[in-house]
């Protein structure tokens, strides 16, 4: 059961990285310093005030940059691979002891895949928002992403199994919706968010 909890915690943190790359790392660091969570050995360096300062600054810069229409779309191109890498790293750190091949394979598929899919779906929605509103609604979208990253990372540490199940369901629905849009481009012209 502990293995499943660890996997779902990794999924929740990876999904959170798909919204904002540095916010989940900041939340993990705060949780560790305040003794709300126990960090795996690979993440022990996050249990410091220096890490909180580092990720506070990085999160602040990331959040501010996402409030500028058009720049946010360019930033998505940079943060997509970064979110996937951080998702892999965080998931791998929380996985239980197993062979390195199994651990890294699971981390790449589950952690990197979750962060990458979440980031890709958010990027597609942002492009649609930019196309339909000229970027005027992008700050609202950025605020929703920030709230999502914060809630998912926090709740993932509190109730990892429930968050893992919710994330899996949302990812499946999101991929199905994206597939439907891709197969029916005329439908995309009519409505991006129904």
Backbone as a ProteinNet text record, in pm:
[ID]
protein_1_A
[PRIMARY]
XXXXXXXXXXXXXXXXXXXXXXXXXXXXXXXXXXXXXXXXXXXXXXXXXXXXXXXXXXXXXXXXXXXXXXXXXXXXXXXXXXXXXXXXXXXXXXXXXXXXXXXXXXXXXXXXXXXXXXXXXXXXXXXXXXXXXXXXXXXXXXXXXXXXXXXXXXXXXXXXXXXXXXXXXXXXXXXXXXXXXXXXXXXXXXXXXX
[TERTIARY]
82.4	0	86.7	200.6	290	343.2	365.2	412.9	309.7	183.5	75.3	62.3	72.1	65.7	180.3	299.6	416.1	397.5	344.9	320.9	219.2	109.8	7.2	57.2	141.9	202.9	289.5	368.8	449.6	364.1	251	159.3	102.4	59.9	2.6	105.5	226.1	330.4	369.3	369.4	400	292	166.1	56.3	65.6	100.4	117.4	228.7	335.9	445.7	397	293.6	236.4	162.8	124.5	62.2	167.9	253.7	366	482	598.5	713.4	766.8	777.3	846.6	755.6	626.8	534.1	532	522.2	522.9	653	765.1	892.7	895.2	837	825.3	736.9	625.7	533.7	598.8	670.8	743.6	844.6	916.9	1019	957.2	847.9	779.5	728.7	669.3	619.7	729.2	846.4	958.6	1012.3	1030.3	1082.9	986.6	857.5	756.7	724.3	794.3	774	633.8	573.3	443.6	460.8	575.8	602.7	744.6	766.3	899.5	950.9	1068.2	1125.2	1203.9	1199.4	1289	1432.7	1526.3	1668.1	1708.7	1655.4	1692.4	1648.8	1551.4	1497.7	1531.4	1619.6	1650.4	1703	1766.2	1819.3	1707.9	1582.9	1470.7	1429.1	1477.7	1443.1	1535.5	1526.1	1610.8	1545.2	1581	1530.7	1586	1707.8	1765.9	1682.5	1635.1	1550.9	1418.7	1363.3	1238.9	1260.9	1371	1401.6	1420.9	1499.6	1525.5	1395.8	1310.5	1188.2	1080.9	1088.7	998.2	1028.4	1155.8	1196	1162.8	1197.3	1168.7	1018.5	939	793.2	738.3	787.7	741.5	770.8	891.7	927.9	840	822.2	739.7	595.7	540.3	402	387	477.6	469.8	479.5	573.1	589.7	465.8	394.6	274.6	158.1	168.5	61.2	72.5	173.9	190	143.9	31.6	-16.2	93	94.1	188.9	320.7	372.3	492.8	462.6	340.5	302.3	305.3	267.9	273.9	418.6	507.1	648.9	707.8	666.7	715.2	672.3	554.7	509	606.6	668.7	763.5	887.5	924.6	1040.4	1003.3	886.3	850	795.3	757.1	708.7	816.4	936	1037.6	1083.1	1087.8	1129.2	1029.3	899.9	796.5	808.3	834	848.5	969	1079.5	1200.9	1178.4	1118.4	1091.5	990.9	890.6	794	859.9	951.7	1026.5	1107.4	1179.6	1268.1	1190.6	1080.2	1001.7	939	882.2	820	923.3	1038.4	1144.8	1187.9	1194.3	1237.5	1140.3	1011.9	911	881	925.4	896.6	970.9	910.3	975.9	1096.7	1173	1292.5	1253.6	1312.3	1294.1	1416.1	1421.6	1537.5	1543.3	1662.6	1673.4	1597.2	1601	1528.9	1379.3	1323.1	1179.7	1145.8	1229.6	1204.1	1206.6	1308.4	1319	1215.8	1184.9	1081.2	947.4	912.9	787.4	787.9	900.2	910.1	893.9	955.4	945.3	802.6	742.7	607.1	505.5	507.6	406.5	434.8	554.3	586.3	603.3	691.2	713.8	591.3	522.7	401.2	292	271.5	168	199.5	321.8	360.3	351.6	400	398	257.4	171.1	32.8	-38.7	-20.5	-84.4	-37.7	92.4	147.2	98.5	94.6	48.8	-97.2	-181.9	-323.8	-341.7	-267.9	-275	-227.4	-121.8	-69.4	-171.2	-237.7	-340.9	-455.7	-497.2	-603.4	-558.3	-432.9	-381.8	-376.2	-332.2	-329.1	-470.9	-566.3	-706.2	-757.2	-718.8	-757.8	-697.9	-572.3	-505.9	-572.7	-605.6	-667	-806.7	-883.2	-1021.8	-1037.8	-946.1	-961.1	-844.5	-752.1	-635.3	-544.1	-556.4	-472.1	-532.9	-651	-712.2	-751.9	-788.6	-829.3	-712	-595	-479.9	-441.6	-450.2	-420.5	-517.5	-642.4	-738.8	-697.5	-662.1	-617.2	-492	-400.2	-277.4	-308.1	-405.7	-445.7	-503.6	-586.6	-644.9	-535.1	-435.1	-322.9	-245.4	-221.4	-149.6	-227.9	-357.3	-442	-440.6	-450.8	-447.9	-318.1	-205.7	-75.1	-65.1	-111.2	-104.1	-193.8	-317.2	-411.8	-367.5	-327.5	-288.8	-166.6	-65.3	55.1	23.5	-53.9	-87.2	-174.8	-281.1	-371.6	-303.2	-210.4	-135.4	-53.4	-4.2	71.5	-21.2	-143.2	-237.6	-313.7	-368.7	-447.2	-398.8	-280.9	-219.6	-300.3	-362.9	-436.1	-556.5	-633	-749.9	-707.7	-602.9	-555.8	-503.6	-435.2	-386.3	-499.2	-606.5	-722.2	-788	-805.8	-865.6	-780.1	-650.3	-560.1	-566.3	-565.6	-574.8	-703.8	-815.4	-944.1	-943	-890.8	-885	-794.1	-679.7	-588.5	-653.8	-723.5	-791.2	-895.1	-976.9	-1077.8	-1012.7	-904	-834.3	-776	-716.4	-659.6	-771	-882.4	-995.8	-1047.5	-1061.9	-1108.9	-1010.5	-881.4	-781.1	-783.8	-798.8	-808	-930.5	-1042.5	-1165	-1144.5	-1081	-1054	-963.2	-862.6	-768	-836.4	-926.6	-996.7	-1108.5	-1157.2	-1267.6	-1230.6	-1144.1	-1097.6	-1209.6	-1317.5	-1427.6	-1493	-1498.8	-1555.5	-1469.1	-1339.8	-1248.6	-1276.8	-1310	-1341.1	-1465.3	-1560.4	-1686.7	-1676.4	-1599.5	-1592.1	-1465.3	-1388.8	-1265.4	-1285.1	-1383.2	-1392.5	-1521.4	-1598	-1720.6	-1697.7
-119.9	0	126.2	119.8	234.7	269.4	167.2	189.9	266	231	297.9	443.1	465.5	601.9	685.3	628.5	699.7	731.4	635.8	658.1	769.6	767.6	870.6	1007.2	1011	1137.4	1191.2	1103.4	1144.1	1194.1	1127.3	1171.3	1309.3	1330.4	1459.8	1571.4	1547.9	1650.3	1672.6	1566.6	1579.3	1658.2	1629.6	1704.8	1852	1878.1	2015.2	2085.3	2011.3	2066.2	2101.7	2033.2	2064	2196.8	2246.6	2378.6	2486.7	2466.4	2555.6	2468.4	2492	2404.9	2421.1	2543.7	2567.6	2570.8	2593	2599	2468.1	2350.4	2228	2208	2248.5	2236.4	2328.9	2447	2539.1	2478.8	2419.8	2359.8	2240.3	2158.9	2046.6	2099.6	2203.8	2260.7	2317.3	2390.7	2444.8	2330.8	2230.1	2114.6	2043.5	2034	1967.2	2050.8	2180.1	2267.7	2273.3	2272.3	2278.1	2139.9	2036.7	1898.1	1844.7	1888.9	1836.4	1708.2	1695.2	1575.7	1527.8	1401.7	1343.6	1330.6	1383.6	1379.6	1251.5	1200.3	1089.3	1141.4	1049.8	1086.9	1179.4	1155.5	1236.6	1382.6	1409.7	1545.3	1614.8	1555.8	1613	1756.3	1791.3	1926.9	2031.8	1987.6	2081.5	2123.9	2053.1	2081.9	2190.4	2308.8	2419.5	2552.7	2653.1	2787.8	2840.3	2797.7	2839.9	2787.5	2664.7	2607.9	2683.3	2720.9	2798.8	2932	2998.9	3126.7	3106.4	3006.7	2977.9	2953.7	2865.2	2831.8	2939.2	3022.8	3138.1	3236.2	3265.2	3356.8	3297	3170.6	3105.3	3100.7	3070.3	3065.8	3204	3305.4	3441.9	3486.3	3461.3	3497.6	3422.9	3293	3213	3264.1	3291.1	3338.5	3473.1	3566	3698.6	3687.9	3609.7	3597	3540.1	3452.8	3394.1	3492.8	3609	3708.1	3798.7	3778.2	3857.3	3776.7	3819.6	3747.3	3740.4	3634.8	3599	3550.1	3617.6	3567.8	3434.7	3422.9	3298.2	3179.9	3203	3094.9	3054.6	3152.7	3122.6	3050.6	3091.7	3028.7	2882.3	2851.4	2711.8	2622	2674.6	2593.9	2560.2	2648.3	2624.7	2533.8	2557.9	2485.1	2345.4	2313	2177	2072.2	2083.4	1983.3	1994.4	2115.3	2133.6	2068.4	2085.8	2023.4	1871.7	1818.1	1672.6	1621.4	1693.8	1653.6	1658.8	1766.1	1777.9	1671.6	1644.4	1538.9	1402.6	1373	1246.3	1240.8	1347.6	1352.5	1337.8	1412.9	1406.9	1268.8	1215.1	1082.7	976.5	980.9	883.5	890.7	1010.3	1027.2	964.5	968.9	915.8	767.9	710.2	568.4	481.5	369.9	280	211.3	145.2	73.1	-36.6	-31.4	-134	-128.4	-213.1	-209.7	-73.8	-23	107.3	113.5	5.5	4.5	23.2	-50.7	-39.1	98.9	147.9	277.1	391	394.8	502.8	489	365.7	346.1	397.5	361.1	407.1	558.7	614.1	759.5	833.3	781.3	846.1	839.3	720.9	704.4	778.3	752.2	810.7	958.4	989.1	1126.5	1219.2	1180.9	1263.4	1270.7	1157.2	1153.8	1241.6	1233.6	1314.9	1463.5	1502.3	1643.4	1690.7	1608.3	1645.6	1658.5	1563.3	1569.7	1689.8	1711.1	1825.6	1955.7	1969.9	2091.8	2109.8	2000.5	2008.5	2050.5	1990	2027.1	2173.2	2218.3	2359.3	2450.7	2410.8	2490.8	2501.3	2390.1	2392.2	2484.9	2478.9	2568.9	2714.5	2740	2877.1	2929.3	2845.7	2886.1	2916.7	2832.3	2857.4	2986.5	3012.3	3135.9	3256.9	3245.5	3354.3	3377.9	3269.8	3281.3	3342	3307.8	3354.7	3490.7	3527.5	3655	3750.2	3711.9	3795.7	3805.6	3710.9	3709.2	3779.6	3840.3	3913.5	3823.4	3698.7	3608.6	3526.6	3542.3	3463.7	3488.7	3612.7	3630.3	3553.2	3543.8	3464.8	3318.2	3272.2	3134	3108	3203.7	3189.7	3181.4	3258.8	3253.4	3116.7	3063.8	2930.9	2824.8	2837	2742.1	2749.3	2869.9	2887.1	2824.3	2850.1	2790.9	2638.7	2589.5	2444.7	2381.5	2444	2391.1	2386.4	2491.5	2499.1	2394.6	2384.8	2289.5	2145.6	2114.9	1976.7	1933.4	2019.5	1982.9	1968.3	2061.4	2056.3	1935.5	1917.9	1805.1	1671.9	1672.7	1551	1503.8	1598.6	1560.9	1517.7	1571.4	1538.6	1409.4	1399.4	1280.7	1230.9	1170.1	1133.9	1035.2	936.4	836.2	900.2	978.7	1045.3	1139.5	1216.5	1308.6	1232.2	1121.1	1039.8	989.5	941.6	892.1	1006.5	1120.8	1237.2	1279.4	1284.7	1326.3	1229.2	1100.6	1001.6	1021	1040.2	1060.6	1187.9	1296.7	1423.1	1410.8	1345.7	1327.5	1245	1139.3	1056.5	1139.6	1215.2	1300.2	1406.7	1466.4	1567.9	1513	1395.3	1333.1	1296.8	1245.1	1212.5	1338.6	1446.9	1574.7	1627.2	1623.1	1669	1583	1453.6	1363	1397.2	1423.4	1459.7	1588.9	1687.9	1813.3	1791.3	1708.2	1682.7	1613	1520.9	1446.5	1528.3	1632	1713.8	1861.7	1909.6	2048.4	2151.7	2119.2	2214.8	2239	2136.9	2148.6	2243.2	2240.3	2327.2	2473.3	2502.6	2639.6	2691.1	2602	2642.9	2664.4	2581.1	2593.6	2528.4	2604.7	2551.2	2493.2	2538.2	2500.8	2430	2373	2304.8	2162.7
0	0	0	70.8	75.4	-63.8	-146	-282.3	-363.5	-346.7	-418.3	-372.8	-243.9	-190.4	-247.3	-250.3	-304.7	-452.1	-527.8	-670.5	-690.8	-615.8	-630.7	-585	-483.1	-442.4	-555.7	-616.9	-731.6	-847	-873.4	-979.7	-949.5	-825.3	-788.1	-803.8	-755.6	-767.8	-913.5	-993.6	-1136.2	-1208.9	-1177.7	-1239.4	-1201	-1076.4	-1031.1	-1109.1	-1139.9	-1221.8	-1362.2	-1409	-1539.6	-1542.4	-1425	-1415.9	-1394.8	-1297.4	-1268.1	-1224	-1278.7	-1252.8	-1110.7	-1063.5	-936.9	-814.7	-833.4	-719.7	-640.1	-704.9	-624.7	-546.4	-604.5	-533.2	-411.5	-426	-312.8	-204	-243.2	-146.2	-76	-150.8	-89.4	12.3	-25.7	61.9	189.9	175.9	293.8	382	319	394.2	471.4	412.1	478.9	594.7	571.9	677	795.9	767.7	874.6	932.5	885.4	931.1	903.3	792.9	751.5	671.9	606.3	525.8	552.5	521.8	528.7	386.4	363.6	229.3	207.5	84	51.1	44.5	47.4	51.8	-62.8	-183.1	-299.7	-287.7	-201.9	-191.6	-59.8	20.1	151.5	143.7	34.2	20.9	14.3	-13	-14.7	126.1	227.9	366.8	421.8	363.2	408.8	374.1	450.5	422.2	290	254.8	127.5	10.3	20.9	-85.1	-93.9	20.8	19.5	-51.2	-20.4	-85.9	-235.7	-272.5	-413.6	-490.1	-438.1	-510.1	-496.9	-394.1	-385.6	-498.1	-516.7	-623.9	-760.6	-780.9	-909.4	-936.3	-834.3	-850.5	-882.2	-812.1	-835.3	-978.2	-1025.4	-1162.8	-1262.6	-1241.2	-1332	-1334.3	-1217.2	-1208.7	-1278.7	-1254	-1316.2	-1468.3	-1518.8	-1663.6	-1731.5	-1662.9	-1721.9	-1730.3	-1669.7	-1678.3	-1801.1	-1882.8	-2003.8	-2124.7	-2187.7	-2306.3	-2413.1	-2484	-2589.1	-2529.9	-2427.8	-2361.7	-2292.6	-2241.3	-2174.9	-2270.8	-2396.6	-2495.6	-2525	-2533.6	-2555.6	-2434	-2315.6	-2193.2	-2185.3	-2239.6	-2242.6	-2317.2	-2421.4	-2499.2	-2416.1	-2326.5	-2240.5	-2123.5	-2065.9	-1944.3	-1970.8	-2094.3	-2121.9	-2092.9	-2151.2	-2116.5	-1970.5	-1917.3	-1778.3	-1682.3	-1708.6	-1624.4	-1629.5	-1747.7	-1761.2	-1683	-1691.6	-1619.5	-1468.4	-1420.4	-1276.8	-1233.3	-1317.2	-1286.3	-1273.4	-1363.2	-1356.1	-1226.7	-1198.9	-1082.5	-951.5	-937.3	-813.8	-797.1	-904.5	-896	-861.8	-926.9	-899.6	-754.3	-700.2	-561.4	-462.4	-493.8	-401.3	-421.5	-531.2	-554.3	-453.6	-415.5	-319.7	-382.7	-299.6	-344.7	-443.1	-559.5	-662.7	-752.5	-852	-940.8	-1009.2	-1036.8	-1102.4	-1235.2	-1312.3	-1439.6	-1416.9	-1322.9	-1294.8	-1238.9	-1149.5	-1086.2	-1187.8	-1272	-1369.8	-1481.1	-1520.1	-1622.2	-1571.3	-1449.6	-1390.5	-1372.5	-1331.2	-1313	-1445.2	-1550.6	-1681.9	-1734.2	-1724.8	-1778	-1691.3	-1561.3	-1472.8	-1444	-1396.9	-1359.3	-1477.7	-1569.8	-1687.8	-1776.7	-1789.4	-1870.9	-1813.2	-1682.7	-1618.1	-1630.3	-1600	-1610.8	-1755.6	-1847.9	-1989.5	-2045.4	-2012	-2060.5	-1999.7	-1869.8	-1804.4	-1867.7	-1888.5	-1948	-2091.3	-2167.9	-2306.8	-2314	-2231	-2231.1	-2190.2	-2089.6	-2050	-2162.3	-2231.1	-2342	-2454.6	-2485.4	-2589.5	-2550.5	-2425.8	-2379.8	-2385.3	-2350.8	-2354.6	-2498.3	-2591	-2732.2	-2779.3	-2740.6	-2776	-2715.3	-2591.6	-2524.7	-2596.5	-2634.4	-2706.7	-2841.5	-2911.3	-3043.7	-3036.8	-2934.4	-2928.7	-2861.8	-2772.2	-2700.7	-2724.7	-2810.3	-2834.4	-2713	-2622.6	-2503.3	-2383.4	-2399.8	-2288.8	-2172.3	-2201.6	-2093.2	-2037.6	-2094.8	-2049.4	-1903.4	-1851.9	-1708.9	-1618.2	-1658.2	-1581	-1585	-1703.4	-1719.9	-1635.7	-1632.8	-1553.1	-1404	-1359	-1218.5	-1183.9	-1272.2	-1251	-1245.2	-1332.8	-1330.9	-1199.1	-1150.5	-1023.9	-908.5	-905.1	-801	-813	-936.6	-958.9	-911.6	-944	-901.8	-749.8	-684.9	-539.1	-473.1	-519.8	-460.4	-484.4	-606.7	-638.5	-557.4	-549.3	-472.9	-324.1	-270.2	-127.6	-95.3	-171.8	-146.6	-177.2	-271.4	-301.5	-183	-103.3	16.2	129.7	131.7	239.3	210	88.8	49.6	-87.4	-91.6	-219.8	-303.6	-242.4	-321	-388.4	-314	-372	-484.6	-463.3	-567.7	-688.2	-664.5	-775.6	-862.6	-800.4	-876.2	-953.3	-888.3	-955.1	-1074.3	-1056.6	-1164.2	-1281.3	-1253.2	-1361	-1439.2	-1370.3	-1438.6	-1523.5	-1467.5	-1542	-1663.6	-1648.5	-1762	-1872.1	-1834.6	-1935	-2009.1	-1936	-2000.4	-2089	-2040.9	-2119.6	-2248	-2240.9	-2361.3	-2459.4	-2408.6	-2496.5	-2564	-2489.3	-2545.2	-2649.9	-2620.4	-2717.5	-2843.1	-2826.9	-2941.5	-3026	-2960.6	-3031.5	-3109.7	-3048.5	-3117.3	-3237.7	-3219.5	-3327.6	-3444.8	-3418.2	-3522.8	-3586.8	-3519	-3569.2	-3562.1	-3651.8	-3641.2	-3656.1	-3727.4	-3739.9	-3604.4	-3524.1	-3389.5	-3305.5	-3325.1	-3251.5	-3283	-3408.5	-3446	-3374	-3347.4	-3286.2	-3135.7	-3069.1	-2923.8	-2870.4	-2796.5	-2739.5	-2600.6	-2530.3	-2389.4	-2350.9	-2445.1	-2401.3	-2364.5
[MASK]
++++++++++++++++++++++++++++++++++++++++++++++++++++++++++++++++++++++++++++++++++++++++++++++++++++++++++++++++++++++++++++++++++++++++++++++++++++++++++++++++++++++++++++++++++++++++++++++++++

